[in-house]
Amino acid sequence: MSSLPTKAEQVHKMFAAIAPSYDLNNRLHSLWLDQHWRSVAVKMAEVKSTDVIIDVACGTGDLTLKFANMLWHVAAQEGEWGPHSPQVFGVDFTSEMLQIAERKAASAYAPVRSHPQPTFLDVTTQFINGDALCLPLPDQSADIVSIAFGIRNLTDPAKALQEFARILRPGGRLIILEFASPPNPIIRRLYNFYFHKIMPITATLISRDKSGAYKYLPESVNTFITPQTMQNKMQQAGFANIAAKPLSCGICVCYKGVK
């Protein structure tokens, strides 16, 4: 039996190592676009006040908390403001990332004009340690499933899509954010130079990482499936009405499918 670590073990080790500086590197090296991309993803999900939302590979919780914030605003607009049991769940297999997500949830709030007191997002948000390929959730238990910049790190993306379909109710929405290769050749060359030559050096210096995470990440984007292949795999997993929205000249793509 081989003693070499599996891809899952390597990814877990890398993300555990870079967790403390993960948010800072995301902001700096995306020029703060990463938050805009997540906002687009939440908008495409068309959140309703009754939705149960599962954010898979949630990391430090950025997208999870954006969903929770949107949920509170929608509930307030619909006149359904009030205490809620958790409706937004962040799932990740790296406990070091989840610890940061939980701290962010505890200190963040969603101020709504119609309510004088801010309501803490951790009222509606819960973080779970779990594997995207075997989610600890029952069949047809979610209305929205999302995954941001995580599906390419999974050992079997097709199996993950089937798992997402399993936990979604009929009519449920799948939202995927993932990097892609820009179609414009000039932008692609500039992007590749930055992504492969500059970002790995500066991100490694900031994080003081010794795991090789910021060498792996550009390689994982280059070797991942194309946007068209992603849409094909979503269709094969049972999703319909599939859309792919390129963002920032195609550096990132937001996919949506309906079960």
N, C-alpha and C positions, 0 to 999 in steps of 0.2 A: 504494500500500500504506500502511495506517495506521501511524503511528509511536507510537500509544498502547500502553502496556504491556498485556500479557495479564493475566488474573486470576492465572495461575500465577506470573508475574513479580512482580506486586504482592504476592502472599502471601509469596513467597520473600524479598523485600526487607523486608517487615514483620517476619517471624519472625527474620531475621538481625539486625535492629535491636534486638529486645527479648530476644534470647537470654540475655544476662547476668543480667537480672532476672526472667526468665520464671518460675522456680520460686517466688521470693519472692512475686510477684504472684498466682500460682495459689493459694498457701497462704492469703495474707491475704484475697483477695477471694472465696474460696470458704469462708472460715472453717474451713479445713483439711478441708472435706468432700471435696475432690478426691481425697485419698488413700483415703478410705473408698470412694468410687465405684470407684476402680481395684481395691480389694480385692474388692469385689462382683463385678467383671468377671472377675477371676482365678478366683474361686470358681465362677462360672457356667460357666467353660470346662472344668471337671472335668479338670484336668491329670493326665496319666499320665507315669510315669518315662521312657517311650520317645518321648514327643511331641517333634516338631519344631515350634517356635512362631515365627511371624512377626508382629512388632508393627509395623504400617505407620503412617507419619506419627508416629514414636516421639518426636520432639522431643528433650527432654533425658533421655529414658530411664526415666521413672518407672514406667510400666506394664511396660516390658521387664524391668526389674530385679525387679519384683514377680513376674513370671512365672518368672524365673530362681530367685528365692528359693523359690517354691513347688515348682519342679522338684527342687531339692536336698532339700527336706523330704520330698517324695513318694518320691524315690529312697532316702533313708535309711530311711523306714518300710518300704519294700519290700525292704530288704536289698541294694540295688543301688548302694550308695555307692561312689564311686571316680572316677578321672579320666574326664572326658568331652570329646569334641570338641564344638564349639559346637552347641547345640540350640535356643538362643533367639537370634533375629536381629531387631535393630531397624533399620528402614529409614526414612530421611527424606531429603528433597532439599535440606535446609538444613544445610550443613556446620558452621555456627556452633553449631547445636543439637547435632549429633553430637559435637562436640569436648567439650561439657559432659557428654554422656551417657557418653562413654568415660572421662572422669575419675571420674565417679560409680561406674562399674563397677569401676574399678581400686581404689577405696578402700572399696567395700562388701563385706560378706561375709555368709554365712548360717550362723550358729552352730547346730549340731544337737547335742542332748544326747548322742547315742550316739557323737559324734566329738569328741575333746578339742580338736582344732585347727580354727579357722575356715577355711573354704574360700572363696577369692575368687570372686565372681560372674563375673568376666571370664574364668574358665576355660570357662564354658559359654555365654558371651554374645559376640556379634559385631555390630558396627554397620556398616551399609552405606549408602552414598549412592545413593539410587534414587528413581524416580518411582512413585507408587502406581498410576498408570494403565498402567504398563509395567514391572512388577517384574522385576528381574534374577534370576529364579528359574525352575527348570524346572517343567513340569506335574506335578501330584500329588506335590509335594515337602514338603508341610506337613500337620500334624495340627490345628493351631490357627492362625487368622489373626485378629488384633485391630487395631482402630483406635480411638483415644480422642480425641474432640474434633477430629477431622481431616477427616472425610468431607465436612462442609459446606464446607470450604475447597477442595475439588477442583473442577475445571472440569466434570467429568462423573461424578457419583456412581454412576450406573447402570453405566458402563463399569468403574469401580473394583470394583463388586460382581462383575461378570463376571470380572475379573482375579483377585479373591480366590477365586472358585470354581475358576478354572483351576489355581491352585497347591495347592488343597486335595485331599487324598486322599478317596476315598469314606468317608463317616462323619466327615469332618473338621468342626470347629466354627468358625463365624465369630462373633466377639464385637465389637459396636460400642457404644461409649459416646458419647452426644451430648446436647447441651443440647436442651431443649424448652420450650414455653410451658406453665406450670402450669395445669391445668384449673380449679382453684378461682379464681373471679374476684377475690377479695380478695387472695389470695396472689399472683396474677398481677400485680395493680396494684402491690403492694409490690415485687415482684421487678423489674418493668419500671422502676420509679422508681430503684431501686438500680442496676440493670444499665445503664441509659441515662443517668442523671443524675450518679450518684456515682462508680461504678467507672471510667468513662473519664477522669475528672479525677484521681483518686488514683493510678490505675495509670500514667497518663502522667507524673505528677510523680515517682513512684518510679523509673520506667524512663528518665526524661528522653527519652522517645521523640518523634521528629519525623516519623515515617513515617505516623502516623495509625492505628496498629494497634489501639489501644483505642477508637477510634470505629468501625472496621470490624467488630470482633468482635461487639458487640451487634447491629449491623445484619445480620451474617451469620446469627445465630441467628433473628432475626425473619423473615427471608426464606427460611429453609430449609424443607424439606418436613416435614409432620406425622408423628407416630409411625406412624399408620396407613399413610400413603404409603410410609414407609420399609419397613414390613413387606411391603407389596405389591411393592416393588422387589426386596426380598430373594427373595421367592417367584419373581418373574419371572427372576431370575438363577440359579434352580435350587436354592434352599435350601428345606428342609422343617423341620417341627417348630419353627416360628418362635415365639419368645417375646419379650415386651417387658416389662421390669421397671422401673416408675417408681421413681425415687429422690428423696428429699428433697422430697416433695410434688409431684413431677413436674418439678422443675427440670432433672433429668437423667434419661435413659432408658438402660438397658442392654439391648441386643438380642442375641438368640442365634439362630443358624440352623445347621442341619446339612446338609451336602452329601449 
